Amino acid sequence: MGKIAFGVALPAVTGIAEFARQAEELGFDFLACGEHVMFHGPVTNTFVALSVAAGVTQRIRLLSSVVLLPLYPAALVAKMGAVLDVASGGRYHLGVGIGGEFPKEFEACGVPVNQRGARTNEALEVIHKLWTEQNVVFEGRFTKLSGVTIDPPPIQKPRPPIWVAGRKEPAMKRAARYADGWLPYMYTPQQLQQSVETIARFRREYGKDMSTFTPGLFIFTTVHANGDEARRMAAERLGRQYAQDFSTLVNKYALAGTPEECRKRLQEYIDAGARMVILPSACRPEYLQENMRLLVQEVLPAFRES
């Protein structure tokens, strides 16, 4: 089966340094952080938060989960990603998504929401060039470059890994063409397996195989000795975060239950192809430490190589 990489996500806009150090001490492979310009509550920026985390850690990889790529000029993301890779000693991973679930942030940034897919595809092409070439010349629909070099370049060669997030076929095609990994969310094991098969088909069309591609998963997690209490906590937290009712969705899309239930469900995702799993906590703030403890001590050891 090979080694499965596991990560956690920053749970709040404050306490970043402390949580990052704890995640590294607990042995997680990744620390992830998403972003919005505005959302249903306080939300951070992935580049700023991961920069704080980079300064207090040495080993844990830093994953944007995700950059809302169409809201930025492509060259700006290439610059910030390169600087963060250098500042972290070569630990940065760029995860991207197209957003769209909160149209006001597109309006605020002056970006038509119906252009988000096309802008993202072009930006990924531009970022790859800026991370791997000098004096880049590019003439696109949204980006024009006439001899641009990012200096310093990223430490990782040929470039930092790129992950594409999403749920639907256009995102799978984007992942197959431009990325090194797939990071879906709100997914069942069946959906994950089908998406991996679809990406493999697209990669064959692009003349690539899956040997250098990593299927991943981003799944909200609550572990509790009482499985019903875990599911209640997850539904409450996700319902508030996404401003919708999650009471009937938790069993389908979250990892919530007793340690045994969580191990069983996580195994289903791994059997479906997941080789990197980000496990953001979906619980009350006062339960966060216990949730992390149960995850590390009673769920993940079953999946760590001896």
C-alpha positions as CSV (number, residue, x, y, z in Angstrom):
1,M,0.0,0.0,0.0
2,G,2.9,2.4,0.7
3,K,3.1,5.2,3.2
4,I,-0.1,7.3,3.7
5,A,0.6,10.9,4.5
6,F,-1.7,12.6,7.0
7,G,-2.2,16.3,7.8
8,V,-4.3,18.7,9.8
9,A,-5.6,22.1,9.1
10,L,-5.3,25.3,11.0
11,P,-8.5,25.6,13.1
12,A,-8.7,29.3,13.6
13,V,-7.3,32.7,12.6
14,T,-5.4,33.0,15.9
15,G,-2.9,30.7,17.7
16,I,-1.3,29.8,14.4
17,A,2.3,29.4,15.7
18,E,1.2,27.2,18.7
19,F,-0.9,24.9,16.6
20,A,1.8,24.6,13.9
21,R,4.4,23.5,16.5
22,Q,1.9,21.0,18.0
23,A,1.0,19.5,14.6
24,E,4.7,19.0,13.9
25,E,5.4,17.5,17.4
26,L,2.5,15.1,16.9
27,G,4.1,13.8,13.7
28,F,1.7,15.0,11.1
29,D,3.1,15.2,7.6
30,F,1.2,18.3,6.5
31,L,-0.2,21.5,7.9
32,A,-2.9,22.8,5.7
33,C,-4.7,26.2,5.5
34,G,-7.3,27.5,3.2
35,E,-8.6,31.0,2.7
36,H,-11.4,33.4,1.6
37,V,-11.5,37.1,1.2
38,M,-14.8,36.9,3.0
39,F,-17.0,34.1,4.1
40,H,-19.7,33.2,6.7
41,G,-17.3,34.1,9.6
42,P,-13.7,34.9,10.4
43,V,-11.3,33.4,7.8
44,T,-7.6,33.7,7.2
45,N,-5.3,34.0,4.2
46,T,-3.3,30.9,3.3
47,F,0.0,32.7,2.4
48,V,0.0,34.8,5.5
49,A,-0.9,32.0,7.9
50,L,1.5,29.4,6.4
51,S,4.3,32.0,6.6
52,V,3.7,32.2,10.3
53,A,3.7,28.5,10.5
54,A,6.9,28.2,8.5
55,G,8.8,30.3,11.0
56,V,8.1,28.0,13.9
57,T,8.5,24.6,12.3
58,Q,11.3,22.7,10.6
59,R,9.9,19.5,9.0
60,I,6.1,19.6,8.4
61,R,5.0,20.4,4.9
62,L,2.9,23.4,4.3
63,L,-0.2,23.0,2.1
64,S,-2.5,25.7,0.8
65,S,-5.9,24.0,0.9
66,V,-6.6,26.0,-1.1
67,V,-5.5,29.2,-2.8
68,L,-8.5,30.7,-4.5
69,L,-6.5,31.1,-7.6
70,P,-8.8,33.1,-9.9
71,L,-8.8,36.0,-7.4
72,Y,-5.1,36.6,-7.9
73,P,-2.8,37.7,-10.8
74,A,-1.0,34.5,-11.6
75,A,2.5,36.1,-11.3
76,L,1.6,37.2,-7.8
77,V,0.8,33.6,-6.7
78,A,4.0,32.4,-8.3
79,K,6.0,35.0,-6.4
80,M,4.4,34.4,-3.0
81,G,4.6,30.6,-3.4
82,A,8.3,30.8,-4.4
83,V,9.1,33.1,-1.5
84,L,7.2,30.8,0.9
85,D,9.1,27.8,-0.4
86,V,12.4,29.5,0.1
87,A,11.4,30.8,3.6
88,S,10.3,27.3,4.7
89,G,13.4,25.5,3.3
90,G,11.5,23.8,0.5
91,R,8.3,22.7,2.3
92,Y,5.5,24.5,0.4
93,H,2.8,22.8,-1.6
94,L,0.4,24.8,-3.7
95,G,-3.2,23.6,-3.5
96,V,-5.7,25.5,-5.7
97,G,-9.4,25.8,-6.2
98,I,-11.7,27.9,-8.3
99,G,-14.1,29.0,-5.5
100,G,-17.4,30.5,-6.5
101,E,-19.5,29.5,-3.5
102,F,-19.3,33.0,-2.1
103,P,-19.7,35.3,-5.2
104,K,-19.3,38.6,-3.2
105,E,-15.5,37.9,-2.9
106,F,-15.3,37.7,-6.7
107,E,-17.2,41.0,-7.0
108,A,-14.9,42.6,-4.3
109,C,-11.8,41.5,-6.3
110,G,-13.2,42.6,-9.6
111,V,-13.2,39.1,-11.1
112,P,-16.2,37.8,-13.0
113,V,-17.3,34.6,-11.2
114,N,-18.0,32.9,-14.5
115,Q,-14.4,33.2,-15.6
116,R,-13.0,31.4,-12.6
117,G,-12.3,28.0,-14.3
118,A,-10.6,29.6,-17.4
119,R,-8.6,31.9,-15.2
120,T,-7.4,29.0,-13.0
121,N,-6.3,26.9,-15.9
122,E,-4.3,29.7,-17.4
123,A,-2.8,30.7,-14.1
124,L,-1.6,27.1,-13.5
125,E,0.2,27.2,-16.8
126,V,1.8,30.5,-16.0
127,I,2.8,29.5,-12.5
128,H,4.5,26.3,-13.8
129,K,6.5,28.4,-16.3
130,L,7.5,31.1,-13.8
131,W,8.6,28.4,-11.3
132,T,10.7,26.4,-13.9
133,E,11.9,29.0,-16.4
134,Q,13.6,32.4,-16.7
135,N,12.6,35.3,-18.9
136,V,9.1,33.9,-19.3
137,V,7.1,35.2,-22.3
138,F,3.4,34.4,-22.2
139,E,0.4,35.8,-24.1
140,G,-2.8,34.6,-22.7
141,R,-6.4,35.7,-22.2
142,F,-5.8,37.0,-18.7
143,T,-2.0,37.2,-18.4
144,K,0.7,38.8,-20.5
145,L,4.4,38.4,-19.7
146,S,7.3,39.8,-21.6
147,G,10.4,38.4,-20.1
148,V,9.6,37.8,-16.5
149,T,11.8,35.9,-14.0
150,I,10.8,35.0,-10.4
151,D,13.9,35.6,-8.2
152,P,14.5,33.8,-5.9
153,P,13.0,30.7,-7.6
154,P,11.5,28.0,-5.4
155,I,13.9,25.6,-3.7
156,Q,11.9,22.4,-4.7
157,K,12.8,21.1,-8.2
158,P,11.4,21.1,-10.8
159,R,8.9,23.2,-8.7
160,P,6.7,22.9,-5.6
161,P,4.0,20.3,-5.8
162,I,0.6,21.4,-7.1
163,W,-2.7,20.0,-5.8
164,V,-6.0,20.7,-7.4
165,A,-9.2,20.6,-5.3
166,G,-12.7,20.3,-6.4
167,R,-15.6,17.8,-6.8
168,K,-16.5,17.7,-10.5
169,E,-15.1,16.5,-13.8
170,P,-13.6,19.9,-14.9
171,A,-11.6,19.9,-11.7
172,M,-10.5,16.3,-12.4
173,K,-9.3,17.3,-15.8
174,R,-7.5,20.3,-14.4
175,A,-5.8,18.0,-11.9
176,A,-4.8,15.5,-14.6
177,R,-3.3,18.2,-16.8
178,Y,-1.6,20.6,-14.4
179,A,-1.2,19.0,-11.0
180,D,0.7,16.4,-9.0
181,G,-2.2,15.6,-6.7
182,W,-6.0,15.6,-6.3
183,L,-7.6,17.0,-3.2
184,P,-11.4,16.6,-3.2
185,Y,-13.6,17.5,-0.3
186,M,-17.2,16.6,0.7
187,Y,-16.6,13.2,-1.0
188,T,-17.7,9.6,-0.4
189,P,-15.3,6.7,-0.9
190,Q,-17.2,5.8,-4.0
191,Q,-16.8,9.3,-5.4
192,L,-13.1,9.2,-4.6
193,Q,-12.5,6.0,-6.4
194,Q,-14.5,7.1,-9.5
195,S,-12.6,10.4,-9.6
196,V,-9.2,8.7,-9.4
197,E,-10.3,6.5,-12.4
198,T,-11.4,9.6,-14.3
199,I,-8.1,11.4,-13.6
200,A,-6.1,8.4,-14.7
201,R,-8.1,8.4,-18.0
202,F,-7.4,12.1,-18.5
203,R,-3.8,11.7,-17.7
204,R,-3.5,9.0,-20.4
205,E,-4.9,11.4,-22.9
206,Y,-2.2,13.9,-21.9
207,G,0.5,11.3,-22.3
208,K,1.0,10.8,-18.5
209,D,0.5,7.9,-16.1
210,M,-0.3,7.9,-12.4
211,S,3.1,7.0,-11.1
212,T,3.9,10.7,-10.2
213,F,0.4,11.6,-9.2
214,T,-1.0,11.4,-5.6
215,P,-4.8,11.0,-4.9
216,G,-5.6,12.9,-1.8
217,L,-8.6,13.8,0.4
218,F,-9.7,16.7,2.6
219,I,-12.2,15.4,5.2
220,F,-13.6,17.1,8.3
221,T,-13.0,15.0,11.3
222,T,-14.5,14.6,14.8
223,V,-13.5,11.6,17.1
224,H,-15.3,11.0,20.3
225,A,-16.0,8.0,22.6
226,N,-19.7,8.6,21.9
227,G,-20.2,8.4,18.2
228,D,-23.5,10.3,18.2
229,E,-21.9,13.1,20.1
230,A,-19.1,13.2,17.5
231,R,-21.6,13.5,14.7
232,R,-23.6,16.2,16.5
233,M,-20.4,18.3,17.0
234,A,-19.4,17.9,13.4
235,A,-22.9,18.8,12.1
236,E,-23.0,21.9,14.3
237,R,-19.5,23.1,13.4
238,L,-19.9,22.5,9.6
239,G,-23.5,23.9,9.6
240,R,-22.2,27.1,11.1
241,Q,-19.1,27.2,8.8
242,Y,-21.0,26.7,5.6
243,A,-24.4,28.2,6.6
244,Q,-26.4,25.1,5.8
245,D,-27.9,22.1,7.5
246,F,-25.3,19.3,7.8
247,S,-27.3,17.0,10.1
248,T,-28.0,14.6,7.2
249,L,-24.6,15.1,5.5
250,V,-22.2,14.2,8.3
251,N,-22.3,10.5,7.8
252,K,-21.8,10.9,4.0
253,Y,-19.0,13.5,3.9
254,A,-17.3,13.7,7.3
255,L,-15.2,11.4,9.4
256,A,-17.2,11.5,12.6
257,G,-17.7,8.8,15.2
258,T,-15.9,6.6,17.7
259,P,-12.2,5.8,17.0
260,E,-13.3,2.4,15.7
261,E,-15.9,4.0,13.4
262,C,-13.4,6.5,12.1
263,R,-10.8,3.8,11.5
264,K,-13.3,1.8,9.5
265,R,-14.4,4.8,7.4
266,L,-10.9,6.0,6.8
267,Q,-9.9,2.6,5.6
268,E,-12.7,2.8,3.0
269,Y,-11.1,6.0,1.6
270,I,-7.7,4.5,1.5
271,D,-9.1,1.5,-0.3
272,A,-10.6,3.9,-2.7
273,G,-7.1,5.3,-3.5
274,A,-6.3,8.1,-1.0
275,R,-2.6,8.4,-0.3
276,M,-2.7,11.8,1.4
277,V,-5.4,12.7,3.8
278,I,-6.0,16.1,5.4
279,L,-8.1,15.8,8.6
280,P,-9.3,19.3,9.7
281,S,-11.1,19.2,13.1
282,A,-14.9,19.8,13.0
283,C,-15.6,20.2,16.7
284,R,-16.1,22.8,19.4
285,P,-12.9,24.8,20.2
286,E,-12.8,23.5,23.7
287,Y,-12.7,19.9,22.4
288,L,-10.0,20.5,19.8
289,Q,-7.1,19.1,21.9
290,E,-9.0,15.9,22.8
291,N,-10.0,15.5,19.2
292,M,-6.4,15.7,18.1
293,R,-5.3,13.3,20.9
294,L,-7.9,10.6,19.9
295,L,-7.0,11.0,16.2
296,V,-3.2,10.6,16.8
297,Q,-3.4,7.9,19.5
298,E,-6.5,5.8,18.5
299,V,-7.2,6.3,14.7
300,L,-4.0,7.0,12.8
301,P,-1.7,4.3,14.2
302,A,-3.6,1.7,12.3
303,F,-2.4,3.3,9.1
304,R,1.2,4.1,9.9
305,E,3.8,1.7,8.6
306,S,5.6,-0.2,11.4
